[in-house]
Amino acid sequence: QSHAGKVVLRSWYEKNKHIFPASRWEPYDPEKRWDKYTV
């Protein structure tokens, strides 16, 4: 799940990186990130 999540997150991030600063995504915390973005 973690690997698949990172792949999906990367794909989604590439489309939305203009909205979210890169620094926000550096600490990878699935519990905090996935609570508003689910696979």
Secondary structure, DSSP 4 states (H G I P E B T S, - for coil): -HHHHHHHHHHHHHHHTTTS-HHHHSS--HHHHTTTS--
